Amino acid sequence: MEVEHVAPEGPDVAPVEEEPLFTNLDIFLFSLIVGLLIYWFLSRKKTEETIPEFKRLTPVVTPQRETSFIEKMKKTNRNMVVFYGSQTGTAEEFCGRLSKDAQRYGMRGMSADPEEYDMSELPRLAEIDNSLAVFCMATYGEGDPTDNAQDFYDWMQENDEDLKGVNFAVFGLGNKTYEHFNAMGKYTDKRLEELGGKRIYDLGMGDDDGNLEEDFVSWKEQFWPAVCEHFGVEATGDDTSIRQYELVVPTDINMNKVYTGEMGRLKSFETQKPPFDAKNPYLATVAVNRQLNQSGDRHLMHLELDTSGSKIRYDSGDHVAVYPVNDVSIVNRIGQILDADLDTVISLNNLDEESNKKHPFPCPTTYRTALTHYLDITNPPRTNVLFELAQYATDPKDQDTLRKMASASPEGKWRMSLSLWVLDAQRNILAVLEDMPSLHPTIDHLCELLPRLQARYYSIASSGKVYPTMVSICAVVVEFQTSTGRTFKGVATNWLKNKVVVTDNGHKATVPMYVRKSQFRLPFKASNPVVMIGPGTGIAPFMGFLQERGWMKEQGKDVGETILYFGCRRRNEDFLYQQELEEFEKAGVLTQLNVAFSRDQEGKVYVQHLLKKNKEHLWKLIHTDNAHLYICGDARNMARDVQNTFYDIAEEVGGLTHTQAVAYIKKLMTKGRYSLDVWS
């Protein structure tokens, strides 16, 4: 648009010259902008043109694992499925034995981990003629399902599916010393019936405080006749051994593909990758290994495992799982008796190609590795192992003895013989082979039969807040003389005892481990009083609690009363962590330290006696001040005695009846104010 320039009015003003539309500067700037735009456009085009073409790759689809156990049963012509809820491997082993026995009783079985299948398909089992579902369910913690059965437990609670036409049976694994004995087995049995399922045989309840194996065998030998009667089938009467795995000895061996003790991924100990768990443990270095007791015939030890760089996190009260290694001398002796070359590379492959469990332990590996890292060769063998091995005895009397000891024979003498000869004498598989010279099994069949060597769990004796990269263990070495004159050595504690911080060749000792979370937790409010009761190595989690309460105090938090009741034999012998406890007391972290020395005087004094002495103060803490109670240690005697003492305190000081006192303590448990971390 043109602009008209008008001169201001006035006689003295000269006319103004008209200015050009664009100045030189405008033209320069315009040219620059246009040039830049052209450069950008051309360079962009060039860039687009020079982008190389990539060939589109067809994605590789990994075949998914079958999650429908119904379709799998139909495909493989099975009519019996055995599910297991297992934390330590025993329920899984029982499950395998039932599915393996099925063919002897006119059934075709498969074992299954409920975590790997869609359990909402259970109602569809009625689609398969003469079908049966068996559940071997262990109870974990305070009446909880095992990790692998958690989803199935949630399904049973949250669904009202119709199980009409579904036949079932349940065997529970528990321990009578625990408050919620066989809770998971009882619940599964009850709930399946509520949903319309048909129970074909009574709930079996194994007690690990007694003889779990005997309970299972007795139940199993009544269960199978009930199955035969219900389905109108007959037992084959064939007692010959049924192999589940076949031995393969590879001829072309690549040693880089041979397992050397890894739990899951090959070479996982060489290239460590988080997250770390049961199938992928972390190799922690041993930073400290010291003896805690000053004297006596026992060895109590404190170890510190360095987890730097692992990203492992833990809270006070959690457990550390440790994978031990068997005694080399036992391994060598087994190889010697069986005339086996322990360094032979082998693979045991499942004869059932459809099974999810391809091998009994990581394969390929050597016999030496299997016996050292994967198999339990320290504990007495179970009855199924004795029964299967009987065929290898060249003396008919030995054959007969082994078979009768392995059965739930009504002839009590055989059951007594098993109890005395195997269990009471603590004969491990080596002792059985040594004391029965005519028994000479093949080493591959022995490796198939022996149960897996399980991780050992210890209450962590440190606080993750104070020591985030150090996990502490407090343990007593298990070692005693058996009735045969042999020395029984606990596999894990003796292995840990010999873990020197730095080995002769300068390498640091390592321990495969991972952390298992627990519900054993300090109260959310630091101001709540805490009463801890832990004799012997039961003090372990409380060292972590004390460290954490001290840390809270340093943070300026209002920390409530912190009281410890500890028990040991003698002050000068096994007063564990005496110096540390006295320092906690001096710093005001530990409000009250009560120690029962059971053998320092004529009459034995235990923690429950000290609790009784302080009953008025304890009742005030519990009833008025919202205190949290923690008990750690022996479940069979100590935990029960302590609980009875609290019943007495509620009656004597609180004025409750015994029934009311029991209900009161149960309510504390429900509210999370009475916590147990116990073992038997």
C-alpha positions in Angstrom: 0.0 0.0 0.0 1.3 3.4 -0.9 1.6 6.1 1.8 1.0 9.7 1.1 3.4 12.1 2.8 1.7 15.3 3.8 3.8 18.3 4.7 2.9 20.0 7.9 1.2 23.3 7.6 3.3 26.4 8.1 5.1 28.9 6.0 8.6 28.1 7.2 8.7 24.3 6.4 10.3 23.0 3.2 8.7 20.1 1.3 10.0 16.5 2.3 11.4 14.2 -0.3 9.5 11.0 -0.9 11.4 7.8 0.5 11.8 4.6 -1.4 9.6 1.6 -0.6 12.5 -0.8 0.5 15.8 0.3 1.9 19.0 -1.5 1.1 18.9 -3.2 4.5 15.4 -4.5 3.9 16.5 -6.0 0.6 19.6 -7.6 2.2 17.6 -9.2 5.0 14.9 -10.4 2.6 17.6 -12.0 0.4 19.2 -13.6 3.4 16.0 -15.2 4.5 15.1 -16.5 1.1 18.6 -18.0 0.7 18.3 -19.7 4.1 14.9 -21.1 3.2 16.2 -22.5 -0.1 19.3 -24.0 1.6 17.1 -25.6 4.3 14.7 -27.1 1.7 17.5 -28.5 -0.5 19.5 -29.9 2.4 16.3 -31.5 3.8 15.5 -33.1 0.5 19.1 -34.4 0.2 18.9 -35.8 3.7 15.6 -37.6 2.9 17.1 -38.9 -0.3 20.2 -40.3 1.3 18.4 -42.2 4.1 19.2 -45.8 3.3 16.4 -48.3 2.8 16.2 -51.0 5.4 14.7 -54.3 4.6 11.7 -54.9 6.9 12.4 -57.9 9.0 9.7 -60.4 9.7 9.4 -60.6 13.5 10.4 -63.9 15.1 7.5 -65.3 17.1 8.6 -67.4 20.0 6.1 -70.2 20.5 4.1 -69.5 23.7 3.9 -72.1 26.4 0.5 -73.9 26.5 -1.5 -72.3 29.3 -4.6 -74.5 28.9 -4.1 -77.7 30.9 -7.4 -79.0 29.5 -6.2 -78.8 25.9 -2.9 -80.3 26.9 -4.7 -83.2 28.7 -6.9 -83.8 25.6 -3.9 -83.6 23.2 -1.8 -86.1 25.3 -4.8 -88.3 26.3 -4.5 -87.7 30.0 -7.4 -87.9 32.5 -5.6 -87.0 35.7 -3.8 -83.7 36.6 -1.9 -83.2 39.8 -1.3 -79.6 40.8 1.2 -78.5 43.4 1.6 -75.5 45.7 5.3 -75.8 46.7 7.8 -73.5 48.4 10.6 -75.9 49.2 10.0 -78.6 46.6 8.4 -81.3 48.7 4.8 -80.8 47.4 6.2 -80.7 43.9 8.0 -84.0 44.5 4.8 -85.6 45.9 2.9 -84.4 42.9 5.4 -86.0 40.6 5.1 -89.3 42.4 1.3 -89.3 42.2 1.3 -88.6 38.4 4.0 -91.2 37.8 2.0 -93.8 39.8 -1.2 -93.1 37.9 -0.5 -95.6 35.1 -0.3 -98.4 37.8 -3.9 -97.7 38.6 -5.5 -97.3 35.2 -5.1 -93.6 35.0 -2.9 -91.3 32.8 -1.5 -88.5 34.9 0.4 -85.2 34.4 1.9 -82.9 37.1 1.3 -79.2 36.8 2.4 -75.9 38.4 -0.8 -73.8 38.8 1.3 -70.7 38.1 1.9 -71.9 34.6 -1.7 -72.6 33.7 -5.0 -70.8 33.5 -6.8 -72.2 36.5 -10.1 -70.6 35.6 -10.4 -73.6 33.2 -10.9 -76.0 36.1 -14.7 -76.3 35.4 -13.8 -77.6 31.9 -12.2 -80.7 33.5 -15.7 -82.2 33.3 -15.3 -82.3 29.5 -12.8 -85.2 29.9 -14.3 -88.6 30.8 -13.3 -90.2 34.1 -11.1 -87.2 34.9 -9.6 -86.2 38.2 -7.7 -83.2 39.7 -5.4 -83.8 42.7 -3.9 -80.9 44.7 -0.8 -81.3 46.8 -0.9 -77.9 48.7 1.8 -76.8 51.1 1.0 -74.0 53.7 3.6 -71.3 53.9 4.2 -68.6 56.6 1.2 -67.8 58.7 -1.4 -69.9 56.8 -0.6 -68.5 53.4 -0.4 -70.1 50.0 3.0 -70.8 48.5 4.2 -68.2 45.9 3.3 -70.4 42.9 -0.3 -71.1 44.3 -1.1 -67.5 45.1 -3.0 -66.8 41.9 -5.0 -70.0 42.2 -5.8 -69.1 45.8 -7.1 -65.7 44.7 -9.2 -67.4 42.0 -10.8 -69.7 44.5 -11.6 -66.7 46.8 -12.9 -64.4 44.1 -14.9 -66.7 41.8 -18.1 -68.8 42.1 -17.5 -71.0 39.1 -19.6 -74.2 39.0 -17.3 -77.2 39.4 -20.1 -79.8 39.0 -18.7 -82.9 37.4 -15.1 -82.1 38.6 -13.6 -84.9 40.7 -10.9 -83.9 43.1 -8.7 -84.9 46.1 -6.4 -82.9 48.2 -3.2 -83.7 50.2 -2.0 -80.8 52.4 1.6 -80.3 53.7 1.9 -78.4 57.0 3.5 -78.4 60.4 1.5 -78.8 63.6 3.8 -76.4 65.5 2.4 -73.5 63.5 -0.7 -71.7 64.3 -2.5 -72.3 61.0 -1.7 -76.0 60.5 -2.4 -77.0 56.9 -4.5 -74.0 56.3 -4.0 -74.1 52.5 -4.9 -77.8 52.2 -8.0 -77.4 54.3 -9.1 -74.3 52.4 -8.6 -75.9 49.0 -10.5 -79.0 50.0 -13.4 -77.0 51.5 -13.6 -74.5 48.7 -13.6 -77.0 45.8 -16.5 -78.8 47.5 -18.4 -75.5 48.0 -18.0 -74.8 44.3 -19.7 -78.1 43.4 -16.7 -80.4 43.0 -16.9 -84.0 44.0 -14.4 -85.2 46.6 -13.4 -88.8 45.8 -11.1 -89.3 48.8 -10.7 -87.6 52.2 -8.3 -84.7 52.7 -4.8 -85.9 53.7 -2.8 -83.8 56.1 0.9 -84.3 56.3 2.7 -83.0 59.4 6.4 -82.0 58.9 6.8 -81.9 62.7 6.1 -85.6 62.8 6.8 -87.7 59.6 5.5 -86.0 56.5 6.7 -88.8 54.2 4.9 -91.4 56.3 1.7 -89.3 56.3 1.9 -89.0 52.5 2.6 -92.7 51.8 -0.3 -93.8 54.2 -2.7 -91.4 52.5 -1.5 -92.4 49.0 -2.0 -96.1 49.6 -5.6 -95.5 50.6 -6.2 -92.9 47.9 -5.4 -95.2 45.0 -8.0 -97.9 45.9 -10.6 -95.1 46.2 -9.7 -93.9 42.7 -10.0 -97.5 41.3 -13.4 -97.9 43.0 -14.8 -94.5 41.9 -13.8 -94.9 38.2 -14.3 -98.6 38.0 -10.6 -99.3 37.0 -8.2 -101.9 38.3 -4.7 -101.6 39.5 -2.2 -103.3 37.1 -0.4 -105.0 39.9 2.8 -104.0 38.1 5.4 -102.8 40.7 8.3 -102.6 38.3 10.2 -99.3 38.2 8.9 -96.6 35.9 11.6 -94.4 34.5 10.6 -90.8 34.0 13.8 -89.6 32.3 16.2 -91.2 29.8 19.9 -90.9 30.0 21.6 -89.2 27.0 25.4 -89.0 26.9 26.3 -86.4 24.2 29.2 -87.3 21.9 29.9 -83.8 20.6 30.3 -81.7 23.7 30.6 -78.0 23.8 31.7 -77.3 27.4 30.4 -73.7 27.1 26.9 -75.2 27.1 27.4 -77.4 30.1 25.8 -76.3 33.4 28.3 -76.0 36.3 25.9 -75.2 39.2 23.7 -72.4 37.8 20.1 -72.5 38.9 18.5 -71.2 35.7 20.3 -69.3 32.9 23.5 -70.8 31.6 26.7 -68.9 32.6 24.5 -66.7 34.9 27.3 -66.7 37.6 29.8 -65.4 35.0 27.6 -62.6 33.7 25.3 -61.4 36.5 22.1 -59.6 35.5 19.4 -58.4 37.8 16.7 -58.9 39.0 18.0 -61.7 41.3 15.6 -64.4 42.5 15.3 -68.1 43.1 16.2 -68.9 39.4 18.8 -66.2 39.2 20.7 -65.9 42.5 23.4 -63.2 43.1 27.0 -64.3 43.8 27.6 -62.2 46.9 31.1 -61.9 48.3 31.7 -62.9 51.9 32.9 -59.7 53.7 32.9 -61.0 57.3 32.8 -64.5 58.8 33.3 -64.6 62.5 32.5 -66.9 65.4 30.1 -65.3 67.9 30.3 -67.6 70.9 33.4 -67.5 73.2 33.3 -71.2 74.2 31.2 -74.3 74.3 30.8 -77.3 71.9 28.8 -75.4 69.3 29.9 -73.0 66.5 27.7 -69.9 66.2 28.6 -67.5 63.4 28.0 -64.1 61.9 28.5 -63.6 58.2 28.1 -60.5 56.1 27.4 -60.8 52.4 28.4 -57.9 50.2 25.7 -57.1 47.6 27.2 -54.0 46.1 26.1 -53.4 42.5 23.4 -56.0 42.6 20.5 -53.5 43.1 19.2 -56.0 45.8 17.0 -54.1 48.3 15.8 -55.5 51.6 13.9 -54.5 54.8 14.5 -55.5 58.4 12.8 -58.8 58.9 13.3 -60.2 55.4 14.9 -63.5 54.7 18.0 -64.3 52.8 18.0 -67.5 50.7 21.4 -69.3 50.3 22.1 -72.1 47.8 24.6 -74.4 49.5 27.0 -76.9 48.0 27.3 -80.5 49.1 30.4 -82.0 50.9 32.9 -83.0 48.2 34.0 -86.1 50.2 30.4 -87.5 50.1 30.1 -86.8 46.4 33.4 -88.6 45.7 32.5 -91.6 47.8 29.2 -92.1 46.0 31.0 -92.1 42.7 33.5 -94.6 44.1 30.9 -97.0 45.3 28.9 -96.9 42.1 32.1 -97.2 39.9 31.1 -94.0 38.1 33.1 -91.4 36.2 31.7 -88.3 37.8 33.0 -86.0 35.1 30.9 -87.6 32.4 28.7 -85.0 30.7 25.1 -86.2 30.7 21.5 -85.1 30.1 18.5 -86.7 31.7 15.6 -86.0 29.3 11.9 -86.3 30.2 10.3 -89.3 28.3 7.1 -87.3 28.3 7.9 -84.8 25.5 4.8 -82.7 26.4 5.9 -82.1 29.9 7.0 -78.6 30.9 9.7 -80.1 33.1 12.3 -81.2 30.6 15.0 -82.3 33.1 15.1 -83.1 36.8 17.9 -80.5 37.2 19.7 -78.2 34.7 21.1 -80.2 31.8 23.5 -81.0 30.2 25.9 -81.2 33.2 28.2 -83.7 34.9 27.3 -86.3 37.5 29.8 -84.4 39.8 27.9 -81.1 39.3 24.5 -82.8 39.8 25.6 -84.4 43.1 27.4 -81.3 44.3 25.0 -78.5 43.4 21.6 -79.9 42.4 20.7 -83.0 44.5 20.1 -83.6 48.2 22.5 -86.3 49.3 22.7 -85.3 53.0 19.2 -86.1 54.3 17.7 -89.6 54.6 16.2 -90.8 51.3 12.4 -90.9 51.0 10.5 -94.1 50.7 10.0 -93.8 46.9 13.8 -93.7 46.5 14.2 -96.9 48.6 11.4 -98.6 46.7 12.9 -97.8 43.3 16.4 -98.7 44.3 15.3 -102.1 45.7 15.5 -103.7 42.2 19.3 -103.0 42.2 20.0 -105.1 45.3 21.5 -108.5 44.3 20.5 -110.0 47.7 16.8 -110.9 47.6 16.6 -110.2 51.4 17.8 -106.7 50.8 15.3 -106.2 48.0 12.4 -107.4 50.2 13.6 -105.2 53.1 13.7 -102.1 51.0 10.3 -102.6 49.4 8.6 -103.3 52.7 10.2 -100.3 54.4 9.0 -98.2 51.5 5.4 -99.3 51.8 2.7 -98.3 54.3 2.5 -101.9 55.3 0.1 -102.7 58.1 3.0 -104.8 59.5 4.2 -102.2 62.0 7.7 -103.8 62.2 8.5 -102.6 58.8 7.4 -99.1 59.4 9.4 -99.2 62.7 12.4 -100.6 60.8 12.3 -97.7 58.3 12.0 -95.2 61.2 14.9 -96.8 63.1 17.2 -97.8 60.3 16.8 -94.8 58.0 15.3 -91.8 59.8 16.5 -92.1 63.5 19.9 -93.2 62.4 20.0 -90.2 59.9 21.3 -92.5 57.1 21.8 -90.5 54.0 22.0 -92.1 50.6 25.8 -92.8 51.0 25.2 -94.5 54.3 22.4 -96.7 52.8 24.8 -97.7 50.0 27.7 -98.4 52.4 25.5 -100.4 54.9 23.7 -102.5 52.2 26.7 -103.7 50.0 24.4 -105.7 47.6 22.7 -102.5 46.5 24.4 -101.1 43.4 22.1 -98.8 41.4 23.0 -97.1 38.2 24.1 -93.5 38.9 21.8 -92.0 36.4 18.7 -93.6 38.0 19.9 -92.5 41.4 20.3 -88.9 40.1 16.7 -89.1 38.7 15.3 -90.2 42.1 17.1 -88.0 44.5 15.2 -84.7 45.4 16.6 -81.3 44.6 18.9 -79.6 47.0 16.9 -76.7 48.3 17.9 -73.1 49.2 18.2 -72.5 53.0 16.5 -69.4 54.5 17.9 -67.2 57.2 16.4 -64.2 59.0 18.5 -61.3 58.0 20.5 -59.9 60.9 20.9 -56.3 59.7 18.9 -53.3 58.5 18.6 -52.3 54.9 18.3 -48.7 55.9 21.7 -48.8 57.8 23.5 -51.3 55.6 21.9 -51.2 52.1 24.7 -53.2 50.5 25.4 -55.7 53.2 23.2 -58.7 54.2 24.0 -60.3 57.6 23.4 -63.9 58.7 23.4 -65.4 62.2 23.4 -69.2 62.3 24.5 -72.2 64.4 26.5 -74.9 62.7 24.6 -78.2 62.6 26.8 -81.2 63.5 26.2 -84.3 65.7 27.0 -88.0 66.0 24.4 -90.5 64.7 23.6 -93.9 66.2 25.8 -95.5 63.5 28.8 -93.6 64.7 28.8 -91.3 61.7 29.0 -87.5 61.9 25.9 -85.7 60.5 26.8 -82.3 59.1 24.2 -79.8 58.1 24.9 -79.0 54.4 24.4 -75.2 54.5 25.9 -74.2 57.8 29.0 -76.3 57.4 29.5 -74.9 53.9 29.1 -71.4 55.2 31.4 -72.0 58.2 34.2 -72.8 55.8 33.7 -69.7 53.7 36.9 -67.8 54.5 36.8 -64.1 53.4 39.8 -64.5 51.1 40.8 -67.9 49.7 44.3 -69.3 49.4 44.5 -68.2 45.7 43.5 -64.7 46.6 39.9 -64.9 45.3 37.0 -63.7 47.5 34.6 -66.4 48.7 31.1 -66.1 47.2 27.7 -67.3 48.1 24.7 -67.6 45.7 21.8 -65.8 47.4 18.6 -63.8 46.9 16.2 -62.0 49.3 12.7 -63.2 50.1 10.3 -60.6 51.4 8.4 -61.3 54.7 5.6 -59.8 56.7 7.9 -59.6 59.8 7.9 -55.8 59.9 8.5 -53.0 62.4 5.4 -50.9 63.1 4.7 -48.1 60.7 4.7 -45.6 63.6 8.1 -45.4 65.2 6.5 -44.2 68.4 4.8 -47.6 68.9 6.6 -49.7 71.6 8.3 -52.9 70.4 8.7 -56.1 72.4 11.1 -58.6 70.8 11.5 -62.2 72.0 14.3 -64.2 70.4 16.4 -66.8 72.1 19.6 -68.2 70.4 19.9 -67.4 66.7 16.3 -66.1 67.0 17.9 -62.8 67.8 18.9 -62.3 64.1 16.0 -60.1 62.8 16.1 -58.1 66.0 19.6 -56.9 65.3 18.2 -55.4 62.2 15.3 -53.9 64.1 17.6 -52.4 66.7 19.8 -50.9 64.0 16.8 -49.4 62.3 15.3 -48.0 65.6 18.7 -46.4 66.2 18.7 -44.9 62.7 15.2 -43.5 63.3 16.4 -42.0 66.6 19.3 -40.3 64.7 16.7 -38.9 62.2 15.0 -37.1 65.1 12.0 -39.4 65.1 10.0 -40.1 68.3 10.9 -43.8 68.9 8.9 -45.8 71.4 10.1 -48.2 74.0 12.3 -51.0 72.5 12.5 -54.1 74.7 14.4 -57.3 74.0 14.1 -60.7 75.7 17.0 -62.9 74.7 17.9 -66.3 75.9 21.1 -68.5 75.7 22.8 -71.2 77.7 25.5 -69.3 79.6 26.7 -65.6 79.8 30.3 -66.5 79.1 29.6 -69.0 76.4 26.9 -67.9 73.9 25.7 -64.5 74.8 25.4 -63.5 71.1 26.1 -59.9 70.1 26.7 -59.0 73.8 28.9 -56.0 73.0 26.5 -54.6 70.3 23.4 -55.1 72.6 25.1 -53.3 75.5 26.0 -50.4 73.2 22.4 -50.2 72.0 21.3 -50.1 75.6 23.9 -47.4 76.5 22.8 -45.3 73.5 19.1 -45.5 74.7 18.1 -47.4 71.5 17.4 -50.5 73.6 15.1 -49.4 76.5 15.3 -52.7 78.3 17.6 -55.8 77.8 16.4 -59.0 79.5 18.6 -62.0 79.2 17.7 -65.5 80.4 20.8 -67.7 80.9 19.3 -71.2 81.1 22.2 -73.0 82.5 24.0 -70.5 84.7 22.0 -71.5 87.8 20.5 -74.7 89.3 17.0 -74.2 87.9 16.7 -73.5 84.2 15.5 -70.0 83.3 13.9 -69.3 79.9 12.6 -66.1 78.2 9.0 -67.0 79.2 10.0 -66.8 82.9 11.3 -63.3 82.4 8.2 -62.3 80.6 6.1 -63.5 83.6 8.3 -61.4 86.0 7.5 -58.2 84.0 3.8 -59.1 83.4 2.3 -55.8 84.6 4.6 -53.6 82.5 4.0 -55.9 79.5 0.2 -55.8 79.8 0.3 -52.0 80.0 2.4 -51.9 76.8 0.1 -54.3 75.0 -3.3 -53.2 76.2 -2.8 -49.4 76.6 0.3 -48.4 74.6 -0.4 -50.3 71.3 2.8 -52.3 71.5 3.9 -54.7 68.8 5.1 -58.2 69.8 7.7 -60.2 67.8 8.7 -63.8 68.4 11.6 -65.4 66.5 13.1 -68.9 66.9 12.0 -72.4 67.7 8.3 -73.1 66.8 8.0 -76.4 68.6 8.7 -75.4 72.2 9.7 -71.7 72.6 7.1 -70.0 70.5 4.3 -72.1 72.0 5.5 -71.5 75.6 5.8 -67.8 75.0 2.3 -67.7 73.5 0.9 -69.6 76.6 2.7 -67.0 78.8 0.9 -64.2 77.1 -2.4 -66.0 77.7 -1.4 -66.2 81.4 -0.6 -62.5 81.5 -3.9 -61.5 79.8 -5.7 -63.7 82.4 -3.7 -62.7 85.5 -3.2 -58.9 84.8 -6.0 -58.2 82.3 -8.6 -60.2 84.2 -9.7 -62.2 81.1 -10.9 -65.8 81.0 -8.7 -68.3 79.2 -11.1 -68.2 76.2 -11.0 -64.4 76.1 -7.2 -64.4 76.4 -6.8 -66.8 73.5 -9.2 -64.6 71.4 -7.3 -61.5 72.5 -4.0 -62.8 71.3 -5.5 -64.0 68.0 -6.9 -60.5 67.5 -3.4 -59.1 68.0 -2.2 -61.5 65.3 -4.9 -60.4 62.9 -4.0 -56.7 63.4 -0.3 -57.5 62.8 0.7 -56.7 66.4 1.8 -60.3 67.2 4.2 -61.5 64.6 6.1 -64.8 64.3 9.2 -65.8 62.4 9.7 -69.3 63.6 11.0 -72.7 62.4 10.9 -76.3 63.6 
